[in-house]
Amino acid sequence: MMKELEEKIIAEGKVYPGRILKVGAFLNHQLDVDFINRLGKEFYELYKSEKITKILTIEASGIGIACLTAQYFNVPVLFAKKTKSKNLGNDCYICQVHSYTKGTDTDIMIEKQFLSANDRILIIDDFLANGCALDGLTGLCRMAGAEVVGAGIVIEKAFQEGGKRLRDSGLRIESLCRIADMDPENGITFLP
């Protein structure tokens, strides 16, 4: 699966200045459902023995991946919202996260009724760079007393410190693809 993902990134992805990788053709703008379904099955194979009760992600790019993963576990998908809306209750877990690509801080929130100490959570996301989204999602789980059994990441920017820092803290992270370096002129180098 990893080789297929690397080939798809090279064929359909684009590297921008600032080490930004755009994979909107198949992952986070337009979804290649067949392909993402195979990614979801791969995450299931990695975590199937963990007795997962919910898949957790953050809106919006992680939702499609999380849904196609959750079908294999036969569990619900819960996603942290970035915008307070009229239909979101007031009894929420709230945490602030920094977006590397947007350069902004945002509050993320989950209604307390959907996350509890009985949950065994698998976090699914499209990218791991500095780890801010994972910090926020694990923080929400800690507030609820839920156990995070691990994270499934489609693309990890291993040249940024998030993956190492979070692994060193004890979080199990399974990344389907790890990028060692990238730039617009020289392309992408993957870790083995």
N, CA, C and O of each residue as an XYZ file, in Angstrom:
768
protein
N       0.833     -1.207      0.000
C       0.000      0.000      0.000
C       0.869      1.258      0.000
O       0.574      2.230     -0.696
N       1.962      1.225      0.804
C       2.790      2.419      0.901
C       3.365      2.794     -0.462
O       3.393      3.973     -0.813
N       3.818      1.819     -1.227
C       4.392      2.104     -2.544
C       3.332      2.728     -3.457
O       3.616      3.684     -4.179
N       2.118      2.188     -3.424
C       1.025      2.737     -4.232
C       0.717      4.183     -3.837
O       0.457      5.025     -4.697
N       0.747      4.464     -2.538
C       0.504      5.825     -2.053
C       1.620      6.761     -2.518
O       1.345      7.867     -2.983
N       2.860      6.330     -2.397
C       3.985      7.155     -2.858
C       3.860      7.472     -4.347
O       4.066      8.612     -4.765
N       3.521      6.459     -5.141
C       3.372      6.666     -6.589
C       2.245      7.650     -6.889
O       2.361      8.474     -7.796
N       1.161      7.564     -6.133
C       0.027      8.471     -6.341
C       0.408      9.910     -5.965
O       0.007     10.858     -6.641
N       1.175     10.066     -4.895
C       1.631     11.395     -4.489
C       2.504     11.997     -5.579
O       2.347     13.169     -5.921
N       3.413     11.213     -6.122
C       4.309     11.722     -7.177
C       3.515     12.049     -8.443
O       3.763     13.073     -9.080
N       2.568     11.191     -8.810
C       1.801     11.393    -10.046
C       0.797     12.533     -9.934
O       0.609     13.279    -10.896
N       0.146     12.685     -8.779
C      -0.968     13.622     -8.666
C      -0.739     14.766     -7.681
O      -1.531     15.708     -7.639
N       0.329     14.699     -6.892
C       0.605     15.731     -5.906
C       1.446     16.851     -6.489
O       2.025     16.721     -7.568
N       1.503     17.943     -5.764
C       2.314     19.085     -6.188
C       2.955     19.700     -4.950
O       2.294     19.935     -3.938
N       4.261     19.955     -5.053
C       4.995     20.567     -3.947
C       5.094     22.070     -4.193
O       5.474     22.518     -5.275
N       4.740     22.836     -3.157
C       4.801     24.287     -3.210
C       5.915     24.798     -2.295
O       6.353     24.091     -1.387
N       6.368     26.027     -2.538
C       7.365     26.606     -1.629
C       6.880     26.545     -0.181
O       5.681     26.627      0.089
N       7.822     26.403      0.736
C       7.474     26.277      2.148
C       7.184     24.847      2.544
O       6.649     24.593      3.623
N       7.537     23.904      1.671
C       7.321     22.466      1.924
C       5.841     22.134      2.134
O       5.474     21.365      3.022
N       5.028     22.725      1.308
C       3.594     22.438      1.308
C       3.328     21.419      0.210
O       3.761     21.594     -0.929
N       2.617     20.359      0.556
C       2.260     19.317     -0.401
C       0.756     19.380     -0.657
O      -0.052     19.263      0.264
N       0.403     19.565     -1.917
C      -1.013     19.578     -2.300
C      -1.364     18.230     -2.917
O      -0.786     17.822     -3.924
N      -2.312     17.552     -2.302
C      -2.804     16.266     -2.806
C      -4.322     16.329     -2.955
O      -5.032     15.364     -2.673
N      -4.799     17.484     -3.403
C      -6.232     17.716     -3.551
C      -6.878     16.845     -4.599
O      -8.095     16.662     -4.571
N      -6.107     16.297     -5.528
C      -6.678     15.474     -6.590
C      -7.242     14.159     -6.080
O      -8.103     13.564     -6.728
N      -6.763     13.691     -4.914
C      -7.254     12.395     -4.437
C      -7.535     12.333     -2.939
O      -8.189     11.394     -2.485
N      -7.057     13.310     -2.151
C      -7.143     13.133     -0.708
C      -7.888     14.221      0.056
O      -8.720     13.902      0.905
N      -7.615     15.505     -0.218
C      -8.218     16.496      0.656
C      -8.914     17.651     -0.057
O      -9.095     18.725      0.516
N      -9.297     17.428     -1.287
C     -10.212     18.348     -1.961
C     -11.198     17.517     -2.776
O     -12.414     17.621     -2.618
N     -10.648     16.711     -3.629
C     -11.414     15.681     -4.360
C     -10.978     14.338     -3.775
O      -9.790     14.117     -3.541
N     -11.930     13.449     -3.542
C     -11.614     12.168     -2.921
C     -11.664     11.032     -3.940
O     -12.664     10.847     -4.634
N     -10.577     10.281     -4.017
C     -10.544      9.042     -4.788
C     -11.049      7.947     -3.848
O     -10.270      7.342     -3.111
N     -12.338      7.704     -3.883
C     -12.995      6.853     -2.894
C     -12.444      5.432     -2.909
O     -12.219      4.850     -1.847
N     -12.227      4.876     -4.064
C     -11.659      3.524     -4.161
C     -10.301      3.457     -3.460
O     -10.028      2.545     -2.680
N      -9.475      4.432     -3.757
C      -8.130      4.463     -3.182
C      -8.191      4.678     -1.671
O      -7.510      3.977     -0.922
N      -8.996      5.635     -1.218
C      -9.096      5.913      0.215
C      -9.709      4.721      0.955
O      -9.379      4.470      2.115
N     -10.586      4.001      0.294
C     -11.130      2.789      0.886
C     -10.006      1.789      1.188
O     -10.022      1.132      2.228
N      -9.036      1.676      0.280
C      -7.895      0.781      0.501
C      -7.012      1.297      1.650
O      -6.454      0.508      2.413
N      -6.895      2.614      1.761
C      -6.165      3.169      2.900
C      -6.872      2.799      4.211
O      -6.231      2.414      5.189
N      -8.196      2.923      4.210
C      -8.976      2.568      5.396
C      -8.787      1.117      5.791
O      -8.693      0.799      6.976
N      -8.733      0.244      4.813
C      -8.513     -1.188      5.093
C      -7.126     -1.409      5.681
O      -6.945     -2.251      6.560
N      -6.153     -0.653      5.197
C      -4.793     -0.750      5.736
C      -4.760     -0.318      7.202
O      -4.114     -0.968      8.025
N      -5.453      0.775      7.534
C      -5.519      1.195      8.935
C      -6.196      0.114      9.787
O      -5.788     -0.138     10.921
N      -7.228     -0.515      9.233
C      -7.893     -1.600      9.963
C      -6.912     -2.732     10.250
O      -6.861     -3.243     11.369
N      -6.141     -3.121      9.252
C      -5.168     -4.203      9.445
C      -4.168     -3.854     10.545
O      -3.758     -4.726     11.311
N      -3.778     -2.595     10.624
C      -2.799     -2.165     11.624
C      -3.374     -2.128     13.043
O      -2.646     -2.349     14.011
N      -4.678     -1.849     13.170
C      -5.274     -1.624     14.488
C      -6.422     -2.579     14.836
O      -7.116     -2.356     15.828
N      -6.634     -3.614     14.061
C      -7.833     -4.449     14.257
C      -7.896     -5.155     15.606
O      -8.987     -5.525     16.039
N      -6.783     -5.353     16.278
C      -6.799     -6.048     17.566
C      -7.003     -5.106     18.754
O      -6.964     -5.553     19.900
N      -7.216     -3.831     18.509
C      -7.244     -2.825     19.573
C      -8.619     -2.526     20.180
O      -8.716     -1.668     21.057
N      -9.658     -3.191     19.750
C     -11.009     -2.981     20.307
C     -11.440     -1.501     20.259
O     -11.885     -0.925     21.251
N     -11.290     -0.929     19.084
C     -11.641      0.475     18.851
C     -13.150      0.659     19.015
O     -13.929     -0.158     18.523
N     -13.568      1.724     19.703
C     -15.000      2.019     19.828
C     -15.426      3.198     18.960
O     -16.597      3.313     18.596
N     -14.464      4.087     18.623
C     -14.771      5.240     17.765
C     -13.521      5.641     16.995
O     -12.393      5.495     17.465
N     -13.767      6.152     15.792
C     -12.727      6.789     15.003
C     -12.901      8.295     15.213
O     -14.012      8.813     15.095
N     -11.817      8.992     15.522
C     -11.859     10.429     15.759
C     -10.999     11.146     14.733
O      -9.894     10.704     14.421
N     -11.511     12.257     14.209
C     -10.751     13.092     13.292
C     -11.132     14.542     13.519
O     -11.881     14.872     14.439
N     -10.610     15.385     12.677
C     -10.884     16.823     12.770
C     -11.455     17.260     11.426
O     -11.010     16.782     10.383
N     -12.431     18.161     11.437
C     -12.977     18.588     10.151
C     -11.955     19.447      9.426
O     -11.220     20.191     10.076
N     -11.885     19.375      8.151
C     -12.766     18.676      7.254
C     -12.036     17.549      6.510
O     -12.653     16.540      6.168
N     -10.742     17.708      6.258
C     -10.044     16.759      5.387
C     -10.003     15.333      5.925
O      -9.937     14.383      5.144
N     -10.040     15.169      7.230
C      -9.965     13.824      7.781
C     -11.250     13.028      7.721
O     -11.223     11.810      7.893
N     -12.374     13.679      7.481
C     -13.670     13.003      7.600
C     -13.831     11.866      6.592
O     -14.245     10.768      6.966
N     -13.514     12.108      5.338
C     -13.665     11.057      4.326
C     -12.819      9.838      4.640
O     -13.288      8.705      4.524
N     -11.574     10.066      5.038
C     -10.669      8.965      5.366
C     -11.201      8.214      6.588
O     -11.210      6.983      6.620
N     -11.637      8.964      7.579
C     -12.154      8.350      8.804
C     -13.386      7.494      8.520
O     -13.516      6.398      9.064
N     -14.283      7.983      7.677
C     -15.503      7.220      7.360
C     -15.175      5.907      6.655
O     -15.737      4.860      6.975
N     -14.262      5.977      5.699
C     -13.922      4.761      4.967
C     -13.115      3.795      5.821
O     -13.088      2.596      5.541
N     -12.461      4.297      6.851
C     -11.773      3.428      7.809
C     -12.775      2.810      8.779
O     -12.696      1.619      9.077
N     -13.710      3.606      9.268
C     -14.662      3.152     10.280
C     -15.528      1.999      9.814
O     -15.965      1.182     10.625
N     -15.781      1.924      8.511
C     -16.622      0.822      8.021
C     -15.989     -0.538      8.323
O     -16.711     -1.514      8.526
N     -14.673     -0.621      8.357
C     -13.998     -1.886      8.656
C     -14.074     -2.229     10.131
O     -14.142     -3.404     10.491
N     -14.061     -1.220     10.988
C     -14.169     -1.438     12.429
C     -15.622     -1.553     12.884
O     -15.898     -2.026     13.987
N     -16.554     -1.116     12.025
C     -17.973     -1.089     12.357
C     -18.232     -0.236     13.606
O     -18.926     -0.647     14.536
N     -17.645      0.970     13.586
C     -17.796      1.913     14.697
C     -18.135      3.288     14.129
O     -17.926      3.537     12.942
N     -18.659      4.183     14.971
C     -18.972      5.532     14.490
C     -17.716      6.382     14.278
O     -16.649      6.100     14.825
N     -17.877      7.412     13.478
C     -16.854      8.438     13.287
C     -17.291      9.671     14.061
O     -18.433     10.118     13.953
N     -16.381     10.204     14.830
C     -16.607     11.436     15.573
C     -15.594     12.444     15.057
O     -14.406     12.139     14.957
N     -16.061     13.650     14.727
C     -15.085     14.637     14.288
C     -15.205     15.909     15.108
O     -16.295     16.377     15.438
N     -14.026     16.449     15.422
C     -13.967     17.708     16.150
C     -14.339     18.830     15.196
O     -13.807     18.926     14.089
N     -15.252     19.669     15.637
C     -15.698     20.803     14.815
C     -14.793     22.004     15.062
O     -14.272     22.207     16.159
N     -14.625     22.789     14.007
C     -13.803     23.992     14.097
C     -14.638     25.261     14.231
O     -14.104     26.341     14.485
N     -15.937     25.127     14.060
C     -16.807     26.296     14.085
C     -17.977     26.038     15.023
O     -18.648     25.011     14.921
N     -18.213     26.956     15.920
C     -19.378     26.872     16.804
C     -20.617     27.224     15.985
O     -20.690     28.304     15.398
N     -21.584     26.321     15.945
C     -22.809     26.568     15.189
C     -24.010     26.513     16.134
O     -23.887     26.109     17.290
N     -25.158     26.922     15.631
C     -26.367     26.957     16.452
C     -26.819     25.563     16.886
O     -27.498     25.416     17.902
N     -26.435     24.528     16.103
C     -26.884     23.182     16.476
C     -25.856     22.434     17.325
O     -26.048     21.257     17.632
N     -24.781     23.099     17.702
C     -23.783     22.501     18.585
C     -24.113     22.907     20.012
O     -24.242     24.092     20.320
N     -24.247     21.924     20.866
C     -24.596     22.209     22.256
C     -23.521     23.000     22.969
O     -22.416     23.167     22.451
N     -23.843     23.490     24.161
C     -22.897     24.289     24.942
C     -21.978     23.443     25.812
O     -20.964     23.937     26.306
N     -22.323     22.173     26.005
C     -21.542     21.290     26.870
C     -20.504     20.555     26.019
O     -20.722     19.421     25.592
N     -19.369     21.226     25.781
C     -18.361     20.704     24.855
C     -16.985     20.648     25.511
O     -16.663     21.428     26.407
N     -16.193     19.704     25.036
C     -14.748     19.735     25.284
C     -14.169     20.651     24.216
O     -14.507     20.523     23.039
N     -13.299     21.574     24.619
C     -12.740     22.558     23.680
C     -11.227     22.623     23.871
O     -10.718     22.616     24.992
N     -10.539     22.684     22.757
C      -9.081     22.761     22.769
C      -8.640     23.628     21.591
O      -9.304     23.648     20.555
N      -7.539     24.333     21.739
C      -7.050     25.180     20.645
C      -5.932     24.454     19.892
O      -5.066     23.829     20.504
N      -5.959     24.543     18.554
C      -4.904     23.954     17.720
C      -4.391     24.997     16.733
O      -5.112     25.902     16.313
N      -3.130     24.835     16.384
C      -2.502     25.713     15.404
C      -2.441     24.981     14.071
O      -2.034     23.820     14.024
N      -2.838     25.639     12.992
C      -2.769     25.068     11.650
C      -1.493     25.532     10.972
O      -1.276     26.730     10.788
N      -0.647     24.572     10.602
C       0.606     24.892      9.919
C       0.339     25.513      8.553
O       0.958     26.513      8.188
N      -0.592     24.913      7.792
C      -0.828     25.395      6.429
C      -1.562     26.734      6.411
O      -1.339     27.544      5.511
N      -2.430     26.976      7.384
C      -3.159     28.246      7.419
C      -2.471     29.307      8.259
O      -2.727     30.499      8.090
N      -1.597     28.880      9.164
C      -0.912     29.824     10.032
C      -1.829     30.494     11.034
O      -1.601     31.640     11.420
N      -2.874     29.780     11.460
C      -3.842     30.347     12.405
C      -4.105     29.388     13.558
O      -3.833     28.192     13.458
N      -4.635     29.924     14.651
C      -5.082     29.116     15.789
C      -6.597     29.007     15.732
O      -7.296     29.977     15.436
N      -7.087     27.820     16.019
C      -8.525     27.562     15.959
C      -8.945     26.716     17.151
O      -8.229     25.798     17.550
N     -10.106     27.027     17.719
C     -10.686     26.153     18.737
C     -11.355     24.977     18.047
O     -12.086     25.150     17.072
N     -11.100     23.781     18.560
C     -11.837     22.601     18.093
C     -12.684     22.109     19.250
O     -12.313     22.251     20.415
N     -13.831     21.527     18.912
C     -14.755     21.138     19.965
C     -15.525     19.869     19.632
O     -15.804     19.558     18.473
N     -15.854     19.154     20.694
C     -16.676     17.941     20.598
C     -17.697     18.008     21.719
O     -17.351     18.291     22.866
N     -18.951     17.746     21.389
C     -19.973     17.683     22.435
C     -19.664     16.523     23.375
O     -19.337     15.422     22.931
N     -19.768     16.775     24.658
C     -19.405     15.794     25.689
C     -20.201     14.498     25.580
O     -19.708     13.434     25.954
N     -21.420     14.580     25.074
C     -22.243     13.371     24.985
C     -21.671     12.329     24.021
O     -22.059     11.163     24.080
N     -20.755     12.733     23.135
C     -20.244     11.818     22.123
C     -18.875     11.221     22.439
O     -18.383     10.387     21.680
N     -18.253     11.628     23.540
C     -16.921     11.145     23.886
C     -16.880     10.885     25.379
O     -17.162     11.778     26.178
N     -16.525      9.651     25.763
C     -16.564      9.301     27.184
C     -15.361      8.455     27.581
O     -14.564      8.040     26.740
N     -15.252      8.214     28.872
C     -14.167      7.393     29.419
C     -14.267      5.941     28.970
O     -13.311      5.183     29.133
N     -15.395      5.541     28.414
C     -15.552      4.166     27.918
C     -14.985      3.981     26.519
O     -14.901      2.853     26.033
N     -14.597      5.065     25.866
C     -14.157      4.985     24.472
C     -12.683      4.630     24.331
O     -11.825      5.092     25.084
N     -12.429      3.788     23.331
C     -11.070      3.465     22.866
C     -10.961      4.071     21.468
O     -11.589      3.596     20.521
N     -10.173      5.101     21.356
C     -10.171      5.976     20.181
C      -9.002      5.681     19.248
O      -7.860      5.531     19.682
N      -9.316      5.603     17.963
C      -8.303      5.628     16.913
C      -8.464      6.955     16.189
O      -9.520      7.240     15.625
N      -7.413      7.764     16.206
C      -7.423      9.049     15.498
C      -6.949      8.812     14.068
O      -5.938      8.145     13.847
N      -7.677      9.355     13.104
C      -7.322      9.252     11.690
C      -7.186     10.668     11.131
O      -8.040     11.521     11.369
N      -6.096     10.911     10.378
C      -5.945     12.215      9.756
C      -5.158     12.090      8.459
O      -4.468     11.098      8.223
N      -5.276     13.117      7.625
C      -4.608     13.082      6.330
C      -3.120     13.363      6.446
O      -2.317     12.685      5.805
N      -2.732     14.352      7.254
C      -1.332     14.755      7.374
C      -0.887     14.801      8.830
O      -1.685     15.056      9.733
N       0.393     14.552      9.037
C       1.056     14.819     10.305
C       2.309     15.629      9.973
O       3.174     15.170      9.228
N       2.396     16.830     10.531
C       3.567     17.695     10.319
C       4.139     18.054     11.692
O       5.005     17.350     12.212
N       3.657     19.136     12.267
C       4.117     19.531     13.593
C       3.354     18.833     14.717
O       3.774     18.881     15.873
N       2.246     18.191     14.387
C       1.504     17.421     15.374
C       0.462     18.194     16.146
O      -0.077     17.689     17.131
N       0.170     19.402     15.722
C      -0.780     20.242     16.475
C      -2.195     19.655     16.480
O      -2.873     19.680     17.507
N      -2.638     19.130     15.341
C      -3.985     18.532     15.293
C      -4.055     17.311     16.216
O      -5.034     17.134     16.942
N      -3.021     16.476     16.185
C      -3.010     15.312     17.085
C      -2.954     15.739     18.540
O      -3.603     15.128     19.389
N      -2.191     16.779     18.839
C      -2.172     17.301     20.212
C      -3.574     17.699     20.648
O      -4.012     17.350     21.744
N      -4.278     18.432     19.787
C      -5.621     18.877     20.125
C      -6.590     17.720     20.299
O      -7.362     17.694     21.258
N      -6.556     16.766     19.381
C      -7.478     15.630     19.459
C      -7.185     14.750     20.680
O      -8.115     14.300     21.350
N      -5.911     14.502     20.972
C      -5.593     13.712     22.169
C      -5.955     14.492     23.429
O      -6.339     13.906     24.442
N      -5.830     15.821     23.359
C      -6.238     16.653     24.495
C      -7.725     16.540     24.787
O      -8.131     16.439     25.945
N      -8.539     16.559     23.729
C      -9.987     16.389     23.916
C     -10.289     15.018     24.532
O     -11.157     14.902     25.398
N      -9.577     13.991     24.088
C      -9.779     12.645     24.640
C      -9.388     12.599     26.115
O     -10.083     11.984     26.924
N      -8.283     13.245     26.464
C      -7.874     13.295     27.882
C      -8.949     13.967     28.733
O      -9.252     13.509     29.835
N      -9.530     15.064     28.211
C     -10.590     15.756     28.959
C     -11.755     14.816     29.249
O     -12.371     14.893     30.312
N     -12.054     13.930     28.303
C     -13.176     13.001     28.448
C     -12.794     11.733     29.195
O     -13.670     10.959     29.581
N     -11.502     11.507     29.404
C     -11.042     10.261     30.017
C     -10.993      9.107     29.035
O     -10.819      7.958     29.443
N     -11.146      9.391     27.736
C     -11.108      8.347     26.705
C      -9.670      7.912     26.454
O      -8.741      8.704     26.614
N      -9.488      6.667     26.065
C      -8.161      6.140     25.772
C      -7.867      6.257     24.279
O      -8.633      5.767     23.450
N      -6.776      6.897     23.948
C      -6.321      6.960     22.556
C      -5.378      5.782     22.347
O      -4.293      5.735     22.927
N      -5.799      4.828     21.511
C      -4.953      3.651     21.277
C      -3.918      3.901     20.186
O      -2.936      3.167     20.077
N      -4.138      4.937     19.379
C      -3.161      5.258     18.357
C      -3.722      6.225     17.335
O      -4.861      6.684     17.422
N      -2.864      6.516     16.355
C      -3.242      7.412     15.267
C      -2.848      6.774     13.944
O      -1.779      6.178     13.819
N      -3.727      6.907     12.963
C      -3.453      6.475     11.606
C      -3.329      7.711     10.733
O      -4.274      8.491     10.616
N      -2.180      7.888     10.129
C      -1.885      9.076      9.332
C      -1.621      8.639      7.900
O      -0.879      7.685      7.667
N      -2.221      9.326      6.945
C      -1.967      8.987      5.542
C      -0.567      9.438      5.149
O       0.221      8.624      4.668
N      -0.234     10.714      5.340
C       1.065     11.253      4.924
C       1.709     11.973      6.100
O       1.148     12.920      6.650
N       2.886     11.513      6.472
C       3.646     12.171      7.534
C       4.815     12.931      6.917
O       5.587     12.382      6.130
N       4.928     14.187      7.284
C       6.103     14.984      6.913
C       7.150     14.730      8.002
O       7.222     15.462      8.989
N       7.955     13.689      7.809
C       8.894     13.240      8.838
C      10.008     14.246      9.089
O      10.705     14.150     10.100
N      10.190     15.211      8.190
C      11.208     16.245      8.390
C      10.751     17.309      9.379
O      11.543     18.163      9.777
N       9.480     17.266      9.781
C       8.998     18.149     10.829
C       8.907     17.351     12.123
O       8.841     16.122     12.086
N       8.904     18.022     13.252
C       9.131     17.330     14.517
C       7.923     16.621     15.112
O       8.081     15.896     16.094
N       6.737     16.796     14.570
C       5.534     16.270     15.210
C       5.532     14.773     15.443
O       5.231     14.327     16.550
N       5.858     13.992     14.441
C       5.826     12.536     14.576
C       6.783     12.034     15.644
O       6.410     11.216     16.484
N       8.005     12.520     15.612
C       9.004     12.092     16.605
C       8.571     12.493     18.013
O       8.627     11.690     18.945
N       8.144     13.727     18.152
C       7.739     14.230     19.468
C       6.596     13.406     20.053
O       6.625     13.033     21.226
N       5.595     13.128     19.227
C       4.431     12.383     19.716
C       4.761     10.915     19.975
O       4.270     10.331     20.940
N       5.589     10.318     19.119
C       6.020      8.935     19.387
C       6.821      8.871     20.684
O       6.642      7.951     21.482
N       7.712      9.854     20.896
C       8.503      9.898     22.130
C       7.621     10.041     23.359
O       7.996      9.604     24.447
N       6.439     10.656     23.193
C       5.518     10.805     24.324
C       4.711      9.529     24.591
O       3.967      9.449     25.568
N       4.869      8.531     23.708
C       4.193      7.249     23.919
C       3.017      6.978     23.001
O       2.403      5.915     23.094
N       2.686      7.907     22.116
C       1.556      7.702     21.210
C       1.976      6.785     20.064
O       2.988      7.025     19.405
N       1.206      5.754     19.837
C       1.444      4.882     18.686
C       0.931      5.596     17.436
O      -0.239      5.969     17.358
N       1.813      5.777     16.472
C       1.449      6.422     15.213
C       1.843      5.502     14.072
O       2.996      5.084     13.963
N       0.870      5.192     13.223
C       1.119      4.397     12.024
C       0.863      5.296     10.823
O      -0.280      5.640     10.521
N       1.938      5.670     10.145
C       1.836      6.518      8.955
C       2.006      5.645      7.720
O       2.951      4.861      7.637
N       1.099      5.777      6.765
C       1.166      4.954      5.563
C       2.274      5.407      4.625
O       2.734      4.638      3.781
N       2.698      6.648      4.773
C       3.749      7.197      3.922
C       4.487      8.255      4.730
O       3.865      9.102      5.372
N       5.833      8.203      4.697
C       6.642      9.181      5.435
C       7.579      9.888      4.471
O       8.377      9.258      3.777
N       7.466     11.203      4.441
C       8.276     12.020      3.538
C       9.502     12.523      4.287
O       9.392     13.155      5.337
N      10.683     12.227      3.722
C      11.946     12.669      4.323
C      12.226     14.122      3.988
O      12.726     14.868      4.830
N      11.907     14.530      2.764
C      12.136     15.905      2.342
C      11.375     16.163      1.054
O      11.001     15.234      0.339
N      11.150     17.445      0.770
C      10.489     17.814     -0.483
C      10.719     19.286     -0.772
O      10.812     20.108      0.140
N      10.809     19.603     -2.053
C      10.835     20.988     -2.498
C      10.394     21.018     -3.957
O      10.462     20.002     -4.649
N       9.937     22.192     -4.431
C       9.378     22.274     -5.782
C      10.358     21.867     -6.891
O       9.937     21.341     -7.922
N      11.643     22.101     -6.690
C      12.618     21.793     -7.737
C      13.062     20.336     -7.743
O      13.185     19.730     -8.807
N      13.302     19.772     -6.569
C      13.850     18.416     -6.476
C      12.811     17.342     -6.200
O      13.141     16.156     -6.189
N      11.581     17.729     -5.980
C      10.521     16.746     -5.755
C      10.483     16.220     -4.342
O      10.799     16.934     -3.390
N      10.091     14.955     -4.211
C       9.822     14.338     -2.911
C      10.742     13.155     -2.694
O      10.954     12.337     -3.590
N      11.293     13.078     -1.469
C      12.075     11.917     -1.053
C      11.309     11.241      0.080
O      10.931     11.880      1.061
N      11.091      9.948     -0.073
C      10.350      9.192      0.946
C      11.302      8.419      1.845
O      12.381      8.006      1.421
N      10.890      8.232      3.087
C      11.621      7.333      3.989
C      11.246      5.904      3.647
O      10.122      5.638      3.221
N      12.189      4.977      3.834
C      11.853      3.556      3.552
C      10.832      3.014      4.527
O      10.445      1.849      4.431
